[in-house]
């Protein structure tokens, strides 16, 4: 049995994003009897290079993890699997470009994109095709809740400009002027928090829109169970080099049978089936107004939405396992 080491900034199902996905990659491989350990540099004060060196196979959460193990990559022919998410390959300096180019030319190195969109982006940047496209996966539970009759909306995200929360708030201001009744809960923290709270107060929406900050798993489940719709019409921030590679949070909401509003760039158009599991928006406030009204008027098939989420269950990723197995046996 080959010994595998997964290297990630952090790893944990409650940490979100890449860290969450890497947690389930490890769990999936463990479940299928692979000998896998992991190294998280944010959780350890010392880098255990020996652990990495003694592993036959390396899995890197992003290509930037290669910085920590360059000597090993240069001096050995270990097989390396690298996940590609989107943001990490944008706006690269000369050093990081050099690392990425080295990895694309290195033998026994395989790239896994989190969506077809990011696969194309990777090719445009490196002129190398990824070896596999794998949508993020996680644990999907069968959640059964009776929805409230009110229009309860929920967002769970890091509060950064790309997530486009300000335009959601502006859209709700217009809707309120047209006698649209709603409650909107925003969970998460980030650099946009102050400007967003000021916008809510300025527009007179403090009775309808609540910020609850960072939430625990239990609190998150509570807000999902009380919500009818999930909103996150993220945009591609070209200036900052920031794109939504997929959007596992949409799948998380779908697991509760909740239709979602996403953006229409990056991997979001693959994560969300327009008109079936939610709607796409161009992110402008006036379009969000239209799409929120459509969300409340459309008769979504809740079973279809939940089944869509189930496709992302970590225990149902046979094609991914076959890809890993085949590469390990080459």
C-alpha positions in Angstrom: 0.0 0.0 0.0 1.4 3.4 -1.0 1.7 6.0 1.8 0.0 9.3 0.9 0.5 12.7 2.6 -2.0 15.5 2.0 -0.6 19.0 2.4 -3.0 21.9 3.1 -2.9 25.3 4.9 -5.6 23.9 7.2 -7.9 21.0 7.2 -11.3 20.6 8.8 -15.0 20.3 7.9 -15.9 23.5 9.9 -13.2 25.7 8.2 -14.9 26.2 4.8 -13.7 26.3 1.3 -10.5 24.4 0.4 -9.9 23.3 4.0 -13.3 21.7 4.1 -12.8 19.9 0.8 -9.4 18.6 1.8 -11.0 17.2 5.0 -13.3 15.1 2.8 -10.6 14.1 0.4 -8.7 12.6 3.3 -11.9 11.0 4.7 -12.9 9.5 1.4 -9.4 7.9 0.9 -9.4 6.7 4.5 -12.8 5.1 4.0 -11.4 3.3 1.0 -8.5 1.9 2.9 -5.8 4.2 1.6 -2.9 4.9 4.0 -3.2 8.7 4.1 -1.8 11.2 6.6 -1.8 15.0 6.3 0.2 18.0 7.1 -1.4 21.4 7.9 1.1 24.2 8.2 -1.2 26.5 10.1 -1.8 23.9 12.7 1.8 23.0 13.3 4.7 25.1 14.3 7.3 22.9 12.7 7.2 21.5 9.2 7.5 17.7 9.3 9.6 17.3 6.2 10.4 13.7 7.2 6.7 12.8 7.1 6.5 14.1 3.6 9.7 12.5 2.4 8.6 9.1 3.7 5.4 9.3 1.8 5.2 7.7 -1.7 2.4 10.0 -2.9 1.7 13.7 -2.2 -1.6 15.5 -2.5 -1.4 19.3 -2.5 -4.4 21.4 -1.6 -3.1 24.1 -4.0 0.1 24.3 -6.1 1.4 26.9 -3.6 2.0 24.1 -1.1 4.9 23.0 -3.4 6.9 25.9 -2.0 7.3 24.0 1.3 8.6 20.8 -0.4 10.6 22.0 -3.4 13.7 20.0 -2.5 11.6 16.8 -2.4 9.9 17.6 -5.7 13.2 18.4 -7.4 15.1 15.3 -6.1 12.4 12.6 -6.2 9.9 11.2 -8.7 7.1 11.0 -6.2 3.6 11.1 -7.6 1.9 14.4 -6.9 -1.8 15.3 -7.2 -2.6 19.1 -7.2 -6.0 20.6 -6.8 -6.8 23.7 -8.8 -9.5 26.0 -7.4 -9.2 29.3 -9.4 -8.0 32.2 -7.3 -4.6 30.7 -6.6 -3.6 30.8 -10.2 -4.6 34.4 -10.8 -2.3 37.5 -10.4 0.8 35.5 -9.9 4.2 37.1 -9.3 7.3 35.9 -11.1 8.3 33.4 -8.4 4.9 31.7 -8.2 4.7 31.6 -12.0 8.0 29.8 -12.0 6.7 27.3 -9.5 3.6 26.6 -11.5 5.5 26.2 -14.7 7.9 23.8 -13.1 5.0 21.7 -11.8 3.2 21.6 -15.1 6.3 20.2 -16.7 7.2 17.8 -13.9 6.6 14.1 -14.5 4.2 12.2 -12.2 2.3 15.4 -11.5 -1.5 15.4 -12.0 -3.8 18.4 -11.8 -7.4 18.2 -10.6 -9.7 21.2 -11.4 -12.8 21.9 -9.3 -14.9 22.7 -12.4 -14.8 22.8 -16.2 -14.6 26.6 -16.0 -11.4 26.4 -13.9 -10.1 23.7 -16.1 -10.3 26.1 -19.1 -8.8 28.9 -17.1 -5.9 26.7 -16.1 -5.3 25.8 -19.7 -5.4 29.5 -20.8 -2.8 30.3 -18.2 -0.4 27.3 -18.4 -1.2 25.8 -21.9 -1.5 22.4 -20.1 -4.7 20.5 -19.7 -5.7 19.3 -16.3 -5.8 15.6 -15.7 -9.2 15.4 -14.1 -12.2 17.6 -13.3 -13.8 16.9 -9.9 -16.5 18.9 -8.4 -16.0 19.5 -4.6 -17.6 17.0 -2.3 -18.6 16.8 1.3 -20.9 14.9 3.7 -24.5 15.3 2.5 -27.2 14.5 5.1 -30.9 14.1 4.5 -32.3 17.2 6.0 -36.0 17.4 6.5 -37.5 20.7 7.6 -40.8 22.4 7.2 -40.2 25.8 5.7 -41.6 29.0 7.2 -44.2 30.8 5.1 -42.3 34.0 5.3 -39.6 35.0 2.8 -36.6 34.1 4.8 -33.2 34.5 3.1 -29.8 33.4 4.2 -26.2 34.1 3.2 -23.1 32.3 4.7 -19.8 33.6 3.4 -16.7 35.6 4.0 -17.6 39.3 3.7 -15.4 40.4 0.9 -16.2 42.5 -2.1 -16.3 39.6 -4.6 -19.2 38.1 -2.7 -21.4 41.0 -3.7 -23.4 41.4 -0.5 -23.7 45.1 -0.9 -25.7 44.7 -4.1 -28.0 42.2 -2.4 -28.7 44.9 0.3 -29.4 47.5 -2.4 -31.8 45.1 -4.1 -33.7 44.5 -0.9 -34.0 48.3 -0.4 -35.8 48.4 -3.8 -38.0 45.4 -2.9 -39.0 47.0 0.4 -40.1 50.1 -1.4 -42.4 47.9 -3.4 -43.9 46.3 -0.2 -42.0 43.1 -0.5 -41.8 41.4 2.9 -38.7 39.6 3.9 -36.1 38.6 6.6 -32.5 38.3 5.6 -29.7 36.8 7.8 -26.0 37.3 6.9 -23.5 35.0 8.6 -19.8 35.5 8.3 -17.0 38.0 8.9 -14.6 39.9 6.8 -13.2 43.3 5.7 -16.5 44.4 4.2 -18.4 44.0 7.5 -18.3 47.7 8.5 -19.4 49.1 5.1 -22.2 46.5 4.8 -23.6 47.3 8.2 -23.5 51.1 7.4 -25.3 50.4 4.1 -28.0 48.5 5.9 -28.5 51.3 8.4 -28.4 54.0 5.8 -31.1 52.3 3.7 -33.3 51.7 6.7 -33.2 47.9 6.6 -32.0 47.2 10.2 -35.3 45.5 11.0 -35.2 43.2 8.0 -31.4 42.4 7.7 -29.4 40.9 10.5 -25.7 40.2 10.8 -24.8 37.2 13.0 -21.1 37.0 12.5 -19.2 33.8 12.6 -21.5 30.8 13.3 -20.9 27.3 14.7 -22.0 24.2 12.9 -25.1 24.0 15.1 -26.0 27.7 14.4 -25.4 27.2 10.7 -27.8 24.3 10.6 -30.4 26.4 12.5 -30.2 29.2 10.0 -30.4 26.9 7.0 -33.4 25.1 8.6 -35.3 28.5 9.0 -34.4 29.7 5.5 -36.4 29.5 2.3 -33.7 30.8 -0.1 -29.9 31.2 -0.1 -28.3 34.2 -1.8 -24.7 34.6 -3.0 -24.5 36.2 -6.5 -20.7 36.5 -6.4 -18.9 38.3 -9.2 -15.5 37.9 -10.9 -13.3 40.6 -9.4 -10.8 41.0 -12.3 -8.9 43.8 -10.6 -8.2 41.7 -7.5 -7.9 38.4 -9.5 -10.7 36.7 -7.6 -13.1 34.2 -9.1 -15.6 31.7 -7.7 -14.2 28.3 -8.7 -17.3 26.4 -7.9 -19.3 27.2 -4.7 -19.7 24.3 -2.3 -21.9 26.6 -0.2 -24.6 26.4 -2.9 -24.6 22.6 -2.6 -24.7 22.9 1.2 -27.9 24.9 0.9 -29.3 22.6 -1.7 -28.8 19.7 0.7 -31.5 21.4 2.8 -33.8 21.6 -0.2 -33.1 25.4 -0.5 -33.0 27.0 -3.9 -30.1 29.4 -4.4 -29.2 32.6 -6.2 -25.6 32.5 -7.6 -23.5 34.6 -9.9 -23.0 33.7 -13.6 -19.3 33.4 -13.8 -16.6 30.8 -13.0 -17.8 27.4 -11.7 -21.0 28.8 -10.3 -22.9 28.0 -13.5 -21.9 24.4 -13.0 -22.7 24.3 -9.3 -26.2 25.8 -9.8 -28.6 24.5 -12.4 -30.4 27.6 -13.6 -34.2 27.2 -13.0 -33.8 23.9 -11.3 -31.6 24.2 -8.2 -31.6 28.0 -8.2 -31.0 31.0 -10.5 -28.0 32.8 -12.0 -27.6 36.5 -11.7 -25.1 38.9 -13.3 -24.7 40.5 -9.9 -26.1 43.9 -10.6 -28.6 45.2 -8.0 -31.4 45.5 -10.5 -30.9 42.0 -11.7 -30.8 40.7 -8.2 -34.2 42.4 -7.6 -35.7 40.5 -10.5 -34.1 37.2 -9.5 -35.2 37.4 -5.9 -38.8 37.9 -7.0 -38.4 34.9 -9.4 -37.0 32.7 -6.6 -40.2 33.4 -4.5 -42.5 32.8 -7.5 -41.1 29.7 -9.0 -42.2 26.3 -7.9 -38.9 24.5 -7.3 -38.8 20.7 -7.1 -37.3 20.2 -3.6 -36.5 16.5 -4.2 -34.6 17.4 -7.4 -32.6 20.0 -5.5 -31.7 17.5 -2.7 -30.8 14.9 -5.3 -28.5 17.4 -7.0 -26.8 17.9 -3.7 -26.4 14.2 -3.1 -24.2 14.0 -6.2 -21.6 15.8 -4.1 -21.7 13.3 -1.3 -18.1 12.3 -0.6 -19.1 8.6 -0.5 -20.4 8.7 -4.1 -17.2 9.7 -5.9 -16.4 6.5 -7.7 -14.9 8.3 -10.8 -12.5 10.3 -8.6 -11.4 7.1 -6.8 -10.9 5.4 -10.1 -8.8 8.2 -11.4 -6.6 8.1 -8.3 -6.2 4.4 -8.4 -5.3 4.3 -12.1 -2.6 7.0 -11.6 -1.2 5.2 -8.6 -0.9 2.0 -10.6 0.8 3.5 -13.7 
